[in-house]
Amino acid sequence: MRIRRILAAVFATAALAGLGLTGATTDSATAQGASSYVTPSQCRQGGGTPDPMDNVCKGGTHNGERID
């Protein structure tokens, strides 16, 4: 009985650790691979200024992101 409980706890811990690692890998891959587009309105709301000549948001939280 005691061994079964210990094994169940070990398997549960391993399963949870595996889910955590998988989630971290997916998040970092998404953050690096996807290019971000914002609207001019979103750029202004984030405190930036849309630059139509370079087609990017300058300043604020969306600094350097392309404008769609």
Buried (B, 14 or more C-beta within 10 A) or exposed (E): EEEEEEEEEEEEEEEEEEEEEEEEEEEEEEEEEEEEEBEBEBBBEBEBEBBEEEEBBBEBEBBEBEBE
